[in-house]
């Protein structure tokens, strides 16, 4: 009779293991529960619950097991990580503290304690990451956390030291490559930043953030074609991002592609609920560069309407009318009215100079 019971239990375990191995977790749990010696299968029951997303039941299984075997470091570690995953940070920190007390030489215990303390906004988290690094100077996750901390604190050189150590043991660590690129970018070393952002792209890491930074870096190195290329890619992530549309428009303008600049500015202004005078002025400038003075006039009128005290908008409206109108007296009067309205404007000198030019042209025309 004992033989048959043992044989039956062996069959139950074998069948449950097969279900577990094939990913049929709910059925596996059902059959593991029929096995008499639960202490031998609790880990698979817990992992099955985790696999189907029933974290509370998994936690209960771990707690039941650890009540009987509190020194089981492997399952205590799995329990701690599950507590962290379910945002039970206080309890998780206690579990990782117990693990560190059990084994002070394990770098992962230090690291997991660190990430938990970060969530608890505990400043001693950095010490845990440093401890993990001292125990294992190839620990990529700990190195990333340390470097990121120093980068945020403005300690760029120190951040770079840790980044370089990490990359020496894993050269394609995307997180560290990203930090290195940002480190150069923050120090305005744009050519070096470009190299590392481009490396991220070569590793199939394409994000809006990366393309925005690359676009700006290329623009600062006067590589407008590349700047435009990456700004276009950035917009694919968020096509109605008006800030990026205006940036792209300005890049086209710098590259003397006024037609595409106009398209970008118009598209951005259509999206904005409350367009600003500066944006209208930007559109007006590229219209004037294309000699579309009549359209530019309407745009500058809108800019003035948006902000009646904007002397620059008023001046460019006058400047556009100067290009559009033919009558000398009308054009002279426009500048005189401007200088009366904005006597302290930085554009007064230019206005007075233009008045003198127009009067001279008028006199020569009369001759």
C-alpha positions in Angstrom: 0.0 0.0 0.0 2.8 2.4 0.9 4.5 1.6 -2.4 1.4 2.5 -4.4 0.9 5.7 -2.5 4.5 6.7 -3.2 4.1 5.8 -6.8 0.9 7.9 -7.0 2.6 10.8 -5.4 5.6 10.5 -7.8 3.1 10.5 -10.7 1.5 13.7 -9.3 4.8 15.4 -9.1 5.9 14.3 -12.5 2.7 15.5 -14.1 2.9 18.8 -12.2 6.5 19.3 -13.3 5.6 18.7 -16.9 2.7 21.3 -16.7 5.1 23.8 -15.1 7.8 23.2 -17.7 5.4 23.8 -20.5 4.1 27.0 -19.0 0.6 25.7 -18.0 1.0 27.4 -14.6 -2.6 27.4 -13.3 -2.9 23.6 -13.9 0.6 23.1 -12.5 -0.4 24.9 -9.2 -3.5 22.7 -9.0 -1.4 19.5 -9.2 1.5 20.8 -7.0 -1.1 21.4 -4.3 -2.0 17.6 -4.4 1.6 16.7 -3.6 2.0 15.8 0.1 5.5 17.2 0.6 4.7 20.8 -0.1 8.2 22.0 1.1 9.7 20.5 -2.0 7.4 22.3 -4.4 6.6 25.6 -2.8 9.2 27.4 -5.0 7.5 26.2 -8.2 4.1 27.1 -6.8 5.3 30.6 -6.0 7.0 31.1 -9.4 3.8 29.8 -11.1 1.7 32.4 -9.2 4.2 35.0 -10.3 4.0 33.8 -13.9 0.2 34.3 -14.0 0.4 37.6 -12.2 -1.1 36.5 -8.9 1.6 38.2 -6.8 -0.3 38.2 -3.5 -0.7 34.4 -3.5 3.1 34.1 -4.4 3.9 36.3 -1.4 1.8 34.1 0.9 3.6 31.0 -0.3 7.0 32.6 0.3 6.0 33.8 3.7 4.7 30.3 4.7 8.0 28.7 3.6 10.2 31.3 5.3 8.4 31.0 8.5 9.6 27.4 8.6 13.0 28.1 7.0 14.0 31.7 7.8 17.7 31.0 6.8 16.8 30.0 3.2 18.7 32.9 1.5 17.7 31.9 -2.1 13.9 32.1 -1.5 14.3 35.1 0.9 16.0 36.9 -2.0 13.2 36.0 -4.4 10.7 37.1 -1.8 12.5 40.4 -1.4 12.5 41.1 -5.1 8.8 40.3 -5.3 8.0 42.7 -2.5 10.0 45.4 -4.4 8.1 44.6 -7.6 4.8 45.0 -5.8 6.0 48.3 -4.2 6.1 47.0 -0.6 9.3 48.9 -0.1 9.4 49.0 3.7 9.0 45.2 4.0 11.4 44.7 1.1 14.1 46.8 2.8 13.8 44.7 6.0 14.2 41.5 3.9 17.3 42.7 2.1 18.8 43.9 5.4 18.3 40.4 6.8 20.0 39.0 3.6 23.0 41.4 4.0 23.3 40.2 7.7 23.4 36.6 6.4 26.0 37.3 3.8 27.9 40.7 3.6 29.9 39.6 0.6 27.0 39.3 -1.8 26.9 42.4 -4.1 23.3 41.8 -5.3 22.0 42.0 -1.8 23.6 45.5 -1.5 22.3 46.5 -4.9 18.7 45.4 -4.3 18.8 47.2 -0.9 20.0 50.3 -2.7 17.2 50.4 -5.3 14.7 49.8 -2.5 16.1 52.7 -0.5 15.9 54.9 -3.6 12.1 54.3 -3.7 12.0 55.2 0.0 13.9 58.4 -0.7 16.6 57.3 1.7 20.0 59.0 0.9 21.9 56.0 2.1 21.0 54.2 -1.1 24.3 55.5 -2.7 26.3 53.7 0.0 24.6 50.4 -0.9 25.5 50.9 -4.6 29.1 51.7 -3.7 29.2 48.6 -1.5 28.0 46.5 -4.4 30.6 48.1 -6.6 33.4 47.4 -4.1 32.3 43.8 -3.9 32.0 43.5 -7.7 33.5 46.2 -9.9 31.9 44.7 -13.0 28.3 45.1 -11.5 26.8 47.0 -14.4 23.6 48.0 -12.6 25.4 49.3 -9.5 27.8 51.3 -11.7 24.9 52.8 -13.6 23.2 54.0 -10.4 26.5 55.5 -9.1 27.3 57.3 -12.3 23.8 58.6 -12.7 23.9 59.9 -9.1 27.2 61.8 -9.7 25.9 63.1 -13.1 22.8 64.6 -11.4 25.0 66.2 -8.7 27.1 67.8 -11.4 30.2 65.7 -10.7 30.8 65.0 -14.3 34.4 63.8 -14.1 33.5 61.3 -11.3 30.5 60.1 -13.3 32.8 59.5 -16.3 35.2 57.5 -14.2 32.5 55.0 -13.2 31.0 55.0 -16.7 34.4 54.1 -18.2 34.9 51.3 -15.7 31.5 49.8 -16.6 32.1 50.1 -20.3 35.5 48.4 -20.0 33.7 45.2 -18.9 30.6 45.6 -21.1 31.1 48.0 -24.0 27.5 47.8 -25.3 25.8 48.8 -22.0 23.2 51.1 -23.5 22.4 52.8 -20.1 26.1 53.7 -19.6 26.5 54.8 -23.2 23.5 57.1 -22.7 25.0 58.6 -19.6 28.3 59.1 -21.4 26.6 60.9 -24.2 24.6 63.1 -21.8 27.7 63.8 -19.8 29.4 65.3 -22.9 26.2 67.0 -24.0 25.9 68.7 -20.6 29.5 69.9 -20.8 28.7 71.3 -24.3 31.2 68.9 -25.9 28.8 68.3 -28.8 31.1 66.5 -31.2 31.9 63.9 -28.5 28.3 63.7 -27.5 27.3 62.9 -31.1 29.7 59.9 -31.2 28.0 58.3 -28.2 24.4 59.1 -29.1 25.1 57.7 -32.6 26.5 54.5 -30.9 23.1 54.1 -29.2 21.4 54.3 -32.5 23.8 51.7 -33.9 22.6 49.5 -31.1 19.0 49.9 -32.2 18.2 52.4 -29.4 16.1 55.0 -31.2 14.0 57.3 -28.9 12.7 60.9 -29.2 15.1 62.0 -26.5 18.1 60.7 -28.4 17.1 62.2 -31.7 16.3 65.6 -30.1 19.7 65.7 -28.5 21.5 64.6 -31.7 19.6 67.3 -33.6 20.7 70.0 -31.2 24.3 68.7 -31.1 24.6 68.6 -34.9 23.1 72.1 -35.1 25.7 73.4 -32.7 28.4 71.9 -34.9 26.8 73.6 -38.0 25.8 70.2 -39.5 22.3 71.4 -40.4 21.5 68.5 -42.8 22.1 66.0 -39.9 20.3 68.2 -37.4 17.3 68.3 -39.7 17.4 64.5 -40.2 17.3 63.8 -36.5 14.6 66.5 -35.8 12.4 64.8 -38.4 13.0 61.4 -36.6 12.2 63.0 -33.3 8.9 64.3 -34.7 7.9 60.8 -35.7 7.5 59.9 -32.0 5.2 63.0 -31.4 4.1 64.5 -34.7 2.1 67.4 -33.0 5.0 68.5 -30.8 4.9 72.2 -31.7 8.2 73.0 -30.0 10.0 70.4 -32.2 8.1 71.7 -35.3 9.4 75.2 -34.6 12.9 73.9 -34.0 12.7 72.0 -37.3 11.5 75.1 -39.0 14.4 77.2 -37.7 16.8 74.5 -38.9 15.3 74.6 -42.4 15.6 78.4 -42.2 19.3 78.2 -41.2 19.8 75.7 -44.1 18.2 78.3 -46.4 15.3 75.9 -47.2 12.6 78.5 -46.6 9.8 76.5 -48.2 10.1 73.7 -45.7 10.6 76.2 -42.9 7.4 77.9 -43.8 5.5 74.5 -43.8 6.8 73.7 -40.3 5.9 77.1 -38.9 2.4 77.0 -40.4 1.8 73.5 -39.2 2.9 74.4 -35.6 0.7 77.5 -35.6 -2.3 75.5 -36.7 -1.8 73.1 -33.8 -1.3 75.8 -31.2 -4.6 76.9 -29.5 -3.0 80.3 -28.6 -0.2 81.1 -31.0 2.5 83.4 -29.7 3.9 86.6 -31.3 7.4 85.1 -31.6 6.1 82.1 -33.6 4.2 84.4 -36.0 7.4 86.5 -36.4 9.4 83.4 -37.3 6.9 82.6 -40.0 7.0 86.2 -41.2 10.7 86.1 -41.6 10.8 83.0 -43.8 8.0 84.4 -45.9 10.0 87.6 -46.5 13.0 85.6 -47.4 10.9 84.0 -50.1 9.7 87.5 -51.2 6.1 86.6 -50.1 5.7 90.1 -48.6 1.9 90.2 -48.8 1.6 87.0 -46.8 4.3 88.2 -44.4 2.2 91.4 -43.8 -0.8 89.3 -42.6 1.4 87.2 -40.4 3.1 90.2 -38.8 -0.3 91.8 -38.2 -1.2 88.7 -36.2 2.1 88.9 -34.3 1.3 92.5 -33.3 -2.2 91.5 -32.3 -0.8 88.8 -30.1 1.4 91.3 -28.3 0.9 94.9 -29.0 3.9 95.9 -26.9 6.3 93.8 -28.9 8.4 96.5 -30.6 10.2 93.8 -32.7 7.0 92.6 -34.2 6.0 96.2 -35.0 9.3 97.0 -36.6 9.3 93.9 -38.8 5.7 94.8 -39.8 7.0 98.2 -40.9 10.0 96.6 -42.6 7.7 94.3 -44.6 5.4 97.2 -45.6 8.5 99.1 -46.7 9.3 96.2 -49.0 5.7 95.9 -50.2 4.7 99.5 -50.7 6.1 101.8 -53.4 5.2 105.3 -52.2 8.1 107.0 -50.5 6.1 109.2 -48.2 4.0 106.3 -46.9 7.1 104.3 -46.1 8.8 107.2 -44.4 5.7 107.9 -42.3 5.6 104.2 -41.2 9.1 104.5 -39.7 8.4 107.9 -38.1 5.3 106.5 -36.5 7.3 103.5 -35.2 10.0 105.8 -33.6 7.3 107.9 -32.0 5.6 104.8 -30.5 8.8 103.1 -29.4 11.4 105.8 -28.7 13.5 103.5 -26.6 13.5 100.5 -28.9 16.8 99.0 -30.1 15.3 99.3 -33.6 15.0 103.1 -33.5 18.5 103.6 -34.9 17.7 101.3 -37.8 14.4 103.0 -38.4 16.1 106.5 -38.5 18.8 105.1 -40.9 16.1 103.8 -43.2 14.2 107.1 -43.1 17.4 108.9 -44.2 17.8 106.4 -47.0 14.3 106.7 -48.2 14.5 110.5 -48.2 17.7 110.3 -50.3 16.1 107.9 -52.7 13.0 110.1 -53.0 15.2 113.2 -53.7 17.2 111.3 -56.4 14.0 110.0 -57.9 12.7 113.6 -58.2 15.8 114.5 -60.2 
